[in-house]
Amino acid sequence: MNTLDPIALLRRLVAIDSINPDLVPGAAGEGEIAAWCAAWLHDWGFDVSMLEERPGRPSVVGVKRGTGAGRSLMLNGHLDTVGVASYQGDPFSGELRDGRVFGRGAFDMKGGVAAILVAAARASARQLSGDVIVTLVADEEFGSLGTEEVLRSVEADAAVIVEPSGLELTLAHRGFAWFELELRGVAAHGSQPERGVDAIAHAALVMRALDELRTRLESAALHPTLGHGTVRVSMISGGEDAATVADTCTLTLERRMLPGQSPEHVEAELRRVLEHLASTVSGFTYTLTCLVARAAFEANPEWPVVQALAGNAARILGATPVVRGEPFWTDAGLVLEAGIPCLVFGVDGGGAHADVEWAEAASVVALTDILEGTITEFCR
């Protein structure tokens, strides 16, 4: 299918199972959809390469070279989806009904992928000065290994990450860090708890201290689009049986952070809380391990790529686009860390990760036109 109709393309992409196998063991992964998109890009004159450091998890890079005198623009979207165990109906139907395209990934984010492909093909047919770079990546829904791999070999003057945003300019999102906290006590018979050190009781002290940290976070000045940072306990386990003082208790902590708060900053913040407990509570012993951390993202509204996309969005939509921030993390954080100015802008719809998912067809068409105009303006 070499159509330049983004809706037809979206329906075909939804029909390809690309569930992330790190989320659902044994799932299809990105192999089939990556091969399909690579062939499509090749048919439209792009130089195509497949990156696959991890076998079975390919990402696609398609480049249409300009004359060499203009700026290069990367368009980034992910190919993987979450699972379909609870999906109502056929998750791969790609059904077009009442102005919506239904199926797993239609909204998050094959609608954006379809728009990228069509817009890149249309715009690059104009013999632009700068390079048009399409990066369709694996594993955004789990570990972002695809974008990390792409950024080790691909450079660009700017980028647009086409995560679904309701056709609103996403110029910031929170970062996150997950920690494992192991509290170590001393086991004793439950009838004589004074002979032990209760790790679960110490966990209660940690949770109280985190409540105090949360209060401090919420008393800080609001970020204009992201509000406050957050901290919470997401999992807890400890104890062996009803008659024994717990000698261990393990908590998983989540810290959502704002621009300017690095992973190192929030880890040091947590360690200060824990060190205070260790110095004031008898027998309080802990190990804190950072499991994964990603920095927050914030774009400068004056960057040329932001100005170009905002102008084209206003032209196509007939109104200045809303500016927003997201509470969740996206691959834009990695792209900006690599030194590439970027923003997030994508389709409208709903049902991401839910039991019914859809993309608004009109928004896919609008996104395609906005991206085409942005590429043409930025790369000319």
C-alpha positions, -999 to +999 in steps of 0.1 A: +000+000+000+017+032-012-012+055-006-008+090+006-042+088+024-033+090+061-066+073+072-061+043+049-026+041+061-036+043+098-062+015+093-035-007+077-011+000+106-037-009+132-042-042+115-006-052+123-001-066+157+029-048+173+023-055+210+055-049+231+069-083+243+084-067+274+049-059+285+033-091+272+058-120+271+057-138+237+039-109+220+046-100+184+068-070+188+078-045+161+092-068+135+063-069+110+053-033+113+089-021+111+094-041+079+061-027+065+070+009+072+105+004+059+092-009+026+067+020+024+094+046+029+116+029+004+088+030-022+086+068-016+123+074-022+137+074+013+171+059+022+160+033+048+180+015+075+169-008+103+185-006+137+182-037+158+208-040+186+183-062+204+172-090+181+135-089+172+131-052+183+139-032+152+135+006+147+133+022+112+152+053+101+142+068+067+161+098+053+152+120+023+183+141+017+179+177+008+202+199-012+224+205+018+217+241+025+188+238+049+180+225+084+172+189+091+141+178+109+134+145+127+099+131+130+097+105+158+070+080+165+068+046+182+056+014+166+049-007+197+016-009+216+004-022+249-015-055+252-051-064+242-062-089+269-091-067+280-098-051+247-135-051+237-140-063+202-113-068+176-082-048+186-068-050+151-098-041+130-089-006+121-126+000+117-136+035+105-169+044+122-185+078+130-154+097+121-131+075+143-106+048+136-107+020+162-081-005+174-052-009+196-026+018+189-049+039+168-045+068+192-012+058+209+003+062+184-003+048+149-023+078+140+008+098+145+029+073+126+005+075+096+007+113+097+045+112+098+048+089+068+024+108+046+036+143+056+073+133+051+066+119+017+045+149+005+069+175+019+101+159+007+088+157-028+094+194-030+132+191-032+139+207+002+172+221+012+173+202+045+171+165+053+138+149+064+144+122+089+117+097+099+125+076+130+099+049+139+110+033+171+106+002+191+098-001+228+085+033+238+059+017+259+084+000+282+121+011+281+126+034+251+154+013+237+144+023+202+148+060+206+180+055+226+194+034+198+184+059+171+199+088+190+233+071+190+235+073+152+211+100+140+215+138+143+191+165+135+186+203+139+152+198+155+125+171+161+088+166+165+077+137+187+042+128+175+027+114+208-011+120+210-017+155+223-052+164+211-036+187+185-022+208+213+014+219+217+031+199+245+061+220+255+068+203+288+064+170+307+074+156+340+104+133+345+102+103+368+124+081+389+116+047+405+135+035+435+136+003+456+140+009+493+149-021+514+145-017+552+163-042+573+152-051+609+158-080+633+134-109+635+119-118+669+089-137+683+057-117+680+051-121+717+083-102+725+086-075+698+110-055+720+137-081+712+135-073+675+136-044+651+104-041+631+111-032+595+074-027+588+072-002+617+101+016+600+083+016+567+055+035+584+080+061+595+092+064+559+057+069+546+051+096+572+084+113+561+073+111+525+040+128+534+061+156+548+082+157+516+050+158+495+037+187+516+070+206+508+067+198+471+031+211+470+041+243+488+066+252+461+056+275+432+035+259+406+050+251+372+028+269+346+017+237+329+029+208+351+018+219+385+038+203+413+062+173+415+049+142+433+063+114+455+045+082+465+049+046+475+036+024+447+044-011+462+052-025+496+060-060+509+074-074+541+070-099+569+070-137+570+040-146+592+016-133+618+038-144+647+072-129+637+086-094+638+094-085+602+131-084+595+127-069+561+103-046+543+107-034+507+090-003+492+089+009+456+090+046+455+079+069+425+091+105+422+077+126+394+098+157+389+097+190+372+121+206+347+153+216+365+150+187+390+175+161+378+174+124+387+205+130+408+187+159+426+156+138+436+178+108+447+198+131+470+165+145+483+153+110+492+186+101+508+184+132+530+150+120+543+163+085+549+195+097+566+175+118+590+156+087+600+188+066+603+202+093+626+172+096+648+155+061+649+172+033+667+180+004+644+169+021+612+189+005+584+182+009+547+194+004+511+181+027+484+185+016+448+175+037+417+157+013+393+152+038+364+152+076+360+143+099+332+147+137+333+118+161+327+114+179+294+107+216+286+108+233+252+116+269+246+086+285+228+110+306+207+128+276+191+123+277+153+107+243+153+081+253+179+074+285+160+071+267+127+047+240+140+027+265+160+022+287+129+012+258+107-012+245+134-028+279+136-032+280+098-047+245+095-069+246+127-080+282+123-069+291+158-038+294+179-031+260+194-034+254+231-001+250+250+000+222+275+022+201+297+019+164+303+022+146+337+037+116+320+071+111+304+077+107+266+107+101+244+110+139+240+131+138+272+157+116+255+157+137+223+163+169+242+190+153+263+207+145+230+208+182+223+180+183+197+154+210+202+119+194+201+083+194+210+054+170+212+023+173+190-001+146+180-036+134+172-069+136+191-088+106+203-089+084+234-086+050+250-049+048+253-041+016+272-078+011+277-104-015+266-115+006+236-091+029+217-097+053+188-082+082+169-103+110+156-099+107+118-102+145+112-073+150+136-051+126+118-057+145+085-051+178+103-019+165+119-006+153+085-012+187+069+004+205+099+035+183+098+038+187+060+037+225+064+062+224+093+087+202+074+084+224+043+090+256+063+117+243+086+137+225+059+134+248+030 
